[in-house]
Amino acid sequence: VTFAYRSEAQAATRRRVRPLALTAFSDGWLLVGWCLLRDDFRLFRLDRMSDLQVRPDRFADEPGRDLAAYNALRGGGMPAGLAG
């Protein structure tokens, strides 16, 4: 997926992300994904996303860039950085 994203500090970026999971927290929803811009796992608040586009291309499975790797990195607990 690609989307425009506004950070907590109001910085605007355009992101291309491999979506891995949606999770809820007390203030809303988060997309857990592999961000191609940052080349790392990132969490994105859905209320800060706009202009979402589902891309027709598919990504190949890569070890270390999937939900199992994210969960292992985070100890299988609640996603870190909920402020996004």
Backbone as a printed PyTorch tensor [residue, N CA C, xyz], in Angstrom:
tensor([[[  0.8390,  -1.1730,   0.0000],
         [  0.0000,   0.0000,   0.0000],
         [  0.8870,   1.2390,   0.0000]],

        [[  0.3710,   2.3270,  -0.4980],
         [  1.0320,   3.6280,  -0.3970],
         [  0.0350,   4.5950,   0.2270]],

        [[  0.5680,   5.5840,   0.9390],
         [ -0.3040,   6.5610,   1.5670],
         [  0.5060,   7.7800,   1.9830]],

        [[ -0.2040,   8.8720,   2.1810],
         [  0.3900,  10.0700,   2.7720],
         [  0.2770,   9.8940,   4.2830]],

        [[  1.3100,  10.3320,   5.0020],
         [  1.3080,  10.1610,   6.4600],
         [  1.7520,  11.4480,   7.1310]],

        [[  1.0700,  11.7750,   8.2110],
         [  1.3820,  12.9560,   9.0110],
         [  1.8390,  12.4980,  10.3870]],

        [[  3.0580,  12.8370,  10.7660],
         [  3.5990,  12.4270,  12.0650],
         [  2.9700,  13.2370,  13.1970]],

        [[  3.2850,  12.8450,  14.4200],
         [  2.7910,  13.5860,  15.5840],
         [  3.2460,  15.0460,  15.5360]],

        [[  4.4580,  15.2790,  14.9880],
         [  4.9980,  16.6410,  14.8640],
         [  4.4980,  17.3440,  13.5930]],

        [[  3.5310,  16.7290,  12.9080],
         [  2.9120,  17.2860,  11.7060],
         [  3.7960,  17.2190,  10.4540]],

        [[  4.8750,  16.4590,  10.4900],
         [  5.7110,  16.2780,   9.2990],
         [  4.9810,  15.3560,   8.3220]],

        [[  4.9430,  15.7540,   7.0610],
         [  4.2400,  14.9750,   6.0410],
         [  5.2330,  14.1680,   5.2080]],

        [[  4.9090,  12.8850,   4.9900],
         [  5.7150,  12.0160,   4.1370],
         [  4.7820,  11.1670,   3.2960]],

        [[  5.3340,  10.5620,   2.2810],
         [  4.6150,   9.5810,   1.4600],
         [  5.2690,   8.2440,   1.7410]],

        [[  4.4870,   7.2290,   2.0870],
         [  5.0390,   5.9320,   2.4650],
         [  4.5520,   4.8210,   1.5450]],

        [[  5.4380,   3.8650,   1.3270],
         [  5.0920,   2.6060,   0.6740],
         [  5.4150,   1.5310,   1.7000]],

        [[  4.4110,   0.7380,   2.0430],
         [  4.5170,  -0.1700,   3.1750],
         [  4.0080,  -1.5560,   2.7970]],

        [[  4.7030,  -2.5600,   3.3130],
         [  4.2140,  -3.9360,   3.2540],
         [  3.3400,  -4.1390,   4.4870]],

        [[  2.0300,  -4.1470,   4.3480],
         [  1.1720,  -4.2780,   5.5230],
         [  1.2930,  -5.6760,   6.1280]],

        [[  1.4110,  -5.7310,   7.4500],
         [  1.5520,  -7.0050,   8.1480],
         [  0.3970,  -7.2890,   9.0930]],

        [[ -0.1250,  -6.2570,   9.7580],
         [ -1.2090,  -6.4780,  10.7270],
         [ -1.8810,  -5.1600,  11.0750]],

        [[ -3.1000,  -5.2570,  11.5280],
         [ -3.8090,  -4.1380,  12.1320],
         [ -3.9870,  -4.4770,  13.6030]],

        [[ -3.7990,  -3.4940,  14.4540],
         [ -3.9810,  -3.7010,  15.8860],
         [ -4.6440,  -2.4700,  16.4800]],

        [[ -5.4170,  -2.6970,  17.5120],
         [ -6.1170,  -1.5980,  18.1720],
         [ -5.3940,  -1.2160,  19.4500]],

        [[ -5.4950,   0.0700,  19.8060],
         [ -5.0160,   0.5480,  21.0940],
         [ -6.0440,   1.5480,  21.5900]],

        [[ -5.8450,   2.0910,  22.7540],
         [ -6.8950,   2.8950,  23.3890],
         [ -7.3410,   4.1010,  22.5600]],

        [[ -6.4630,   4.6470,  21.7240],
         [ -6.8180,   5.8330,  20.9340],
         [ -7.2030,   5.5320,  19.4880]],

        [[ -7.1780,   4.2800,  19.0780],
         [ -7.5380,   3.9880,  17.6930],
         [ -6.8700,   2.7340,  17.1560]],

        [[ -6.5170,   2.7910,  15.8780],
         [ -5.9640,   1.6370,  15.1680],
         [ -4.5680,   1.9440,  14.6400]],

        [[ -3.7450,   0.8840,  14.5650],
         [ -2.3980,   0.9690,  14.0060],
         [ -2.2230,  -0.0410,  12.8880]],

        [[ -1.5010,   0.3750,  11.8570],
         [ -1.0330,  -0.5390,  10.8250],
         [  0.4090,  -0.8960,  11.1710]],

        [[  0.6870,  -2.1820,  11.3110],
         [  2.0510,  -2.6660,  11.5070],
         [  2.5570,  -3.0620,  10.1320]],

        [[  3.7180,  -2.5430,   9.7420],
         [  4.2120,  -2.8770,   8.4170],
         [  5.7030,  -2.6750,   8.2690]],

        [[  6.2150,  -3.1710,   7.1620],
         [  7.5990,  -2.9560,   6.7820],
         [  7.6130,  -1.7370,   5.8670]],

        [[  8.2550,  -0.6580,   6.3070],
         [  8.2940,   0.5950,   5.5630],
         [  9.4800,   0.5760,   4.6020]],

        [[  9.2070,   0.7360,   3.3220],
         [ 10.2840,   0.7340,   2.3370],
         [ 11.1200,   2.0010,   2.4010]],

        [[ 10.5380,   3.1100,   2.8520],
         [ 11.2950,   4.3560,   3.0010],
         [ 12.3430,   4.2240,   4.1040]],

        [[ 11.9570,   3.6590,   5.2350],
         [ 12.8480,   3.5350,   6.3970],
         [ 13.5970,   2.2080,   6.4360]],

        [[ 13.2010,   1.2650,   5.5800],
         [ 13.8040,  -0.0650,   5.5420],
         [ 13.7800,  -0.7030,   6.9310]],

        [[ 12.6030,  -0.6570,   7.5560],
         [ 12.4510,  -1.1630,   8.9190],
         [ 10.9600,  -1.2950,   9.2270]],

        [[ 10.6620,  -2.0040,  10.3280],
         [  9.2930,  -2.0740,  10.7960],
         [  8.8610,  -0.7020,  11.2980]],

        [[  7.6170,  -0.3630,  11.0240],
         [  7.0610,   0.8890,  11.5110],
         [  5.5920,   0.6720,  11.8590]],

        [[  5.0970,   1.5310,  12.7330],
         [  3.6940,   1.5510,  13.1010],
         [  3.1000,   2.8510,  12.6030]],

        [[  1.9100,   2.7680,  12.0300],
         [  1.2570,   3.9400,  11.4790],
         [ -0.1600,   4.0310,  12.0380]],

        [[ -0.4710,   5.1690,  12.6220],
         [ -1.8320,   5.4010,  13.0970],
         [ -2.7360,   5.6350,  11.8930]],

        [[ -3.8370,   4.9120,  11.8370],
         [ -4.7420,   5.0520,  10.7060],
         [ -5.3270,   6.4500,  10.6060]],

        [[ -5.5070,   7.1340,  11.7310],
         [ -6.0820,   8.4810,  11.6910],
         [ -5.0950,   9.5230,  11.1700]],

        [[ -3.8460,   9.1470,  10.9470],
         [ -2.8520,  10.0620,  10.3690],
         [ -2.5430,   9.7270,   8.9110]],

        [[ -3.2410,   8.7390,   8.3740],
         [ -3.0430,   8.3220,   6.9890],
         [ -4.0920,   8.9750,   6.0920]],

        [[ -3.6920,   9.2630,   4.8420],
         [ -4.6490,   9.7470,   3.8420],
         [ -4.1840,   9.2750,   2.4720]],

        [[ -5.0480,   9.4000,   1.4990],
         [ -4.7310,   9.0340,   0.1180],
         [ -4.1610,   7.6120,   0.0360]],

        [[ -4.8080,   6.6750,   0.7060],
         [ -4.3810,   5.2790,   0.6990],
         [ -4.6360,   4.6470,  -0.6630]],

        [[ -3.6320,   3.9720,  -1.1860],
         [ -3.7640,   3.2760,  -2.4620],
         [ -3.2370,   1.8580,  -2.3040]],

        [[ -4.0840,   0.9050,  -2.6800],
         [ -3.6590,  -0.4930,  -2.6780],
         [ -2.9980,  -0.7610,  -4.0100]],

        [[ -1.7460,  -1.1670,  -3.9490],
         [ -0.9760,  -1.3930,  -5.1710],
         [ -1.2780,  -2.7820,  -5.7370]],

        [[ -1.2440,  -2.9320,  -7.0560],
         [ -1.5370,  -4.2360,  -7.6530],
         [ -0.3650,  -5.2240,  -7.5310]],

        [[  0.8500,  -4.7170,  -7.3550],
         [  1.9980,  -5.6140,  -7.2590],
         [  2.0390,  -6.2820,  -5.8830]],

        [[  2.7000,  -7.4070,  -5.8110],
         [  2.8460,  -8.1580,  -4.5660],
         [  4.3260,  -8.2450,  -4.2150]],

        [[  4.6180,  -8.2940,  -2.9250],
         [  6.0090,  -8.4370,  -2.5140],
         [  6.2990,  -9.8950,  -2.2070]],

        [[  7.5440, -10.2840,  -2.4190],
         [  7.9710, -11.6530,  -2.1120],
         [  8.2480, -11.7620,  -0.6200]],

        [[  7.9430, -12.9320,  -0.0730],
         [  8.2680, -13.1630,   1.3360],
         [  9.7760, -13.0810,   1.5220]],

        [[ 10.1880, -12.3270,   2.5340],
         [ 11.6020, -12.1940,   2.8600],
         [ 11.7730, -12.4240,   4.3490]],

        [[ 12.6290, -13.3480,   4.7380],
         [ 12.8730, -13.5570,   6.1700],
         [ 13.3180, -12.2510,   6.8270]],

        [[ 12.8030, -12.0050,   8.0100],
         [ 13.1630, -10.8000,   8.7350],
         [ 12.2890,  -9.6070,   8.4440]],

        [[ 11.3670,  -9.7450,   7.4890],
         [ 10.4730,  -8.6390,   7.1370],
         [  9.0150,  -9.0450,   7.2070]],

        [[  8.7260, -10.0070,   8.0670],
         [  7.3620, -10.5050,   8.1950],
         [  6.8600, -10.3250,   9.6230]],

        [[  5.6190, -10.6980,   9.8540],
         [  5.0110, -10.5030,  11.1650],
         [  5.7090, -11.3420,  12.2350]],

        [[  6.1580, -12.5320,  11.8880],
         [  6.8750, -13.3620,  12.8590],
         [  8.1590, -12.6650,  13.3110]],

        [[  8.8790, -12.0560,  12.3830],
         [ 10.1090, -11.3350,  12.7430],
         [  9.7910, -10.1100,  13.5930]],

        [[  8.7250,  -9.4040,  13.2650],
         [  8.3210,  -8.2480,  14.0720],
         [  7.9930,  -8.6890,  15.4950]],

        [[  7.1950,  -9.7480,  15.6250],
         [  6.8240, -10.2420,  16.9480],
         [  8.0410, -10.7150,  17.7270]],

        [[  8.9840, -11.3640,  17.0760],
         [ 10.2060, -11.8060,  17.7520],
         [ 11.0160, -10.6070,  18.2270]],

        [[ 11.0960,  -9.5810,  17.4000],
         [ 11.8380,  -8.3740,  17.7450],
         [ 11.2160,  -7.6670,  18.9510]],

        [[  9.9160,  -7.6530,  19.0140],
         [  9.1930,  -6.9680,  20.0850],
         [  8.8800,  -7.8850,  21.2580]],

        [[  9.3660,  -9.1050,  21.2270],
         [  9.1220, -10.0360,  22.3250],
         [  7.7000, -10.5880,  22.3390]],

        [[  7.0120, -10.4810,  21.2110],
         [  5.6660, -11.0130,  21.1050],
         [  4.6100, -10.2130,  21.8390]],

        [[  4.9790,  -9.0600,  22.4030],
         [  4.0270,  -8.2650,  23.1810],
         [  3.3650,  -7.1870,  22.3600]],

        [[  2.8020,  -6.2350,  23.0470],
         [  2.1210,  -5.1050,  22.4220],
         [  3.1150,  -4.2870,  21.6090]],

        [[  2.7160,  -3.8200,  20.4300],
         [  3.6180,  -3.0020,  19.6330],
         [  4.1610,  -1.8030,  20.4100]],

        [[  5.4350,  -1.5500,  20.2260],
         [  6.0690,  -0.3870,  20.8660],
         [  5.7670,   0.8690,  20.0570]],

        [[  5.8400,   2.0150,  20.6780],
         [  5.7030,   3.2870,  19.9660],
         [  4.2900,   3.6100,  19.5650]],

        [[  3.3460,   3.3620,  20.4260],
         [  1.9540,   3.5870,  20.0640],
         [  1.6470,   5.0250,  19.6830]],

        [[  2.4630,   5.9650,  20.1120],
         [  2.2220,   7.3650,  19.7280],
         [  2.4550,   7.5630,  18.2470]],

        [[  3.2000,   6.6250,  17.6070],
         [  3.4100,   6.6420,  16.1650],
         [  4.1310,   7.8360,  15.6990]]])
